[in-house]
Amino acid sequence: MNGIQLLFSFLVGILIGALYFSGLWYTVRQLPASRRPALLLIGSYVLRLALLVGAIYLLTGNHWSHLLSALTGVLLARTFLIRRWGPETVNRRRREVNRQSSIVNRQSSHGNKS
């Protein structure tokens, strides 16, 4: 029974970690368009941290092995998401935005010369 509980803690840790870091990624992507970036950043942090700490507290109780299992799941989710959304993804997105803005600039400069 203890092995099943540890596996459950691990899987819930992955889910909690995925939610936490997906929320962070979403927040960072929304910052440039936000009217109040500091409020968005702090609000997102408080909400994500409350979810993470609350869920782990409820999940693990007084069992250190369940805590360790859940935190391992959180770190695994973090590692997976960093590899998925890592620098190459960000650089690819930046190149796409730069290409689109150069197309818009060329079109507007051609429109002004006519």
MIVOKOL-509538 format. One record per residue (C-alpha): x, y, z; residue in three letters; chain. Coordinates in Angstrom, 2 decimals. Layout:
[[X,Y,Z],"ALA","A"] ...
! end
This chain:
[[0.00,0.00,0.00],"MET","A"] [[2.84,2.42,0.79],"ASN","A"] [[4.30,2.03,-2.72],"GLY","A"] [[0.96,2.99,-4.27],"ILE","A"] [[0.75,6.05,-2.03],"GLN","A"] [[4.28,7.09,-3.00],"LEU","A"] [[3.43,6.67,-6.69],"LEU","A"] [[0.28,8.74,-6.17],"PHE","A"] [[2.30,11.47,-4.43],"SER","A"] [[4.80,11.44,-7.29],"PHE","A"] [[2.10,11.73,-9.96],"LEU","A"] [[0.29,14.51,-8.11],"VAL","A"] [[3.66,16.25,-7.72],"GLY","A"] [[4.11,16.12,-11.49],"ILE","A"] [[0.63,17.60,-11.96],"LEU","A"] [[1.20,20.35,-9.39],"ILE","A"] [[4.61,21.15,-10.86],"GLY","A"] [[3.20,21.30,-14.38],"ALA","A"] [[0.48,23.71,-13.21],"LEU","A"] [[2.98,25.86,-11.29],"TYR","A"] [[5.49,26.20,-14.10],"PHE","A"] [[2.85,26.52,-16.83],"SER","A"] [[1.39,29.38,-14.81],"GLY","A"] [[4.83,30.96,-14.59],"LEU","A"] [[5.34,30.61,-18.35],"TRP","A"] [[1.92,32.12,-19.04],"TYR","A"] [[2.62,35.02,-16.67],"THR","A"] [[5.98,35.81,-18.25],"VAL","A"] [[4.42,35.80,-21.72],"ARG","A"] [[1.67,38.21,-20.56],"GLN","A"] [[4.03,40.72,-18.89],"LEU","A"] [[4.83,42.83,-21.98],"PRO","A"] [[1.15,43.45,-22.72],"ALA","A"] [[0.12,43.99,-19.11],"SER","A"] [[-0.88,47.43,-17.87],"ARG","A"] [[0.30,46.51,-14.36],"ARG","A"] [[3.14,44.01,-14.74],"PRO","A"] [[4.19,44.13,-11.08],"ALA","A"] [[0.67,43.29,-9.92],"LEU","A"] [[0.43,40.48,-12.45],"LEU","A"] [[3.78,39.04,-11.38],"LEU","A"] [[3.10,39.24,-7.64],"ILE","A"] [[-0.49,38.00,-7.96],"GLY","A"] [[0.57,35.08,-10.11],"SER","A"] [[3.37,34.19,-7.72],"TYR","A"] [[1.10,34.22,-4.66],"VAL","A"] [[-1.56,32.13,-6.41],"LEU","A"] [[0.95,29.60,-7.78],"ARG","A"] [[2.78,29.31,-4.46],"LEU","A"] [[-0.47,28.88,-2.51],"ALA","A"] [[-1.52,26.11,-4.88],"LEU","A"] [[1.85,24.37,-4.66],"LEU","A"] [[2.31,24.58,-0.89],"VAL","A"] [[-1.34,23.87,-0.11],"GLY","A"] [[-1.54,20.82,-2.35],"ALA","A"] [[1.74,19.38,-1.08],"ILE","A"] [[0.71,20.00,2.53],"TYR","A"] [[-2.63,18.25,2.04],"LEU","A"] [[-1.05,15.46,0.05],"LEU","A"] [[1.89,14.59,2.27],"THR","A"] [[0.63,15.16,5.79],"GLY","A"] [[3.38,14.10,8.21],"ASN","A"] [[5.05,11.60,5.88],"HIS","A"] [[8.47,12.74,4.76],"TRP","A"] [[8.59,10.02,2.11],"SER","A"] [[5.41,11.36,0.49],"HIS","A"] [[6.86,14.88,0.60],"LEU","A"] [[10.05,13.69,-1.08],"LEU","A"] [[8.06,11.80,-3.71],"SER","A"] [[5.85,14.81,-4.49],"ALA","A"] [[8.81,17.21,-4.69],"LEU","A"] [[10.58,14.79,-7.03],"THR","A"] [[7.50,14.93,-9.26],"GLY","A"] [[7.53,18.74,-9.18],"VAL","A"] [[11.20,18.80,-10.18],"LEU","A"] [[10.59,16.29,-12.96],"LEU","A"] [[7.79,18.47,-14.34],"ALA","A"] [[10.10,21.49,-14.15],"ARG","A"] [[12.86,19.67,-16.04],"THR","A"] [[10.43,18.50,-18.73],"PHE","A"] [[8.93,21.97,-19.21],"LEU","A"] [[12.32,23.67,-19.33],"ILE","A"] [[13.36,21.31,-22.09],"ARG","A"] [[10.06,21.85,-23.88],"ARG","A"] [[10.01,25.64,-23.54],"TRP","A"] [[13.75,26.19,-23.23],"GLY","A"] [[15.96,28.73,-24.98],"PRO","A"] [[15.52,27.22,-28.45],"GLU","A"] [[11.74,27.65,-28.28],"THR","A"] [[12.14,31.23,-27.05],"VAL","A"] [[14.71,32.02,-29.75],"ASN","A"] [[12.49,30.50,-32.45],"ARG","A"] [[9.55,32.61,-31.25],"ARG","A"] [[11.73,35.73,-31.17],"ARG","A"] [[12.87,35.10,-34.76],"ARG","A"] [[9.23,34.74,-35.86],"GLU","A"] [[8.26,38.03,-34.20],"VAL","A"] [[11.27,39.82,-35.73],"ASN","A"] [[10.45,38.44,-39.17],"ARG","A"] [[6.82,39.54,-38.88],"GLN","A"] [[7.80,43.02,-37.69],"SER","A"] [[10.27,43.41,-40.58],"SER","A"] [[7.52,42.45,-43.04],"ILE","A"] [[5.20,45.03,-41.49],"VAL","A"] [[7.98,47.65,-41.60],"ASN","A"] [[8.68,46.93,-45.27],"ARG","A"] [[5.00,47.16,-46.13],"GLN","A"] [[4.58,50.44,-44.29],"SER","A"] [[7.72,51.93,-45.87],"SER","A"] [[6.49,50.94,-49.35],"HIS","A"] [[3.13,52.53,-48.57],"GLY","A"] [[4.78,55.81,-47.50],"ASN","A"] [[6.87,56.13,-50.70],"LYS","A"] [[3.89,55.86,-53.03],"SER","A"] 
! end
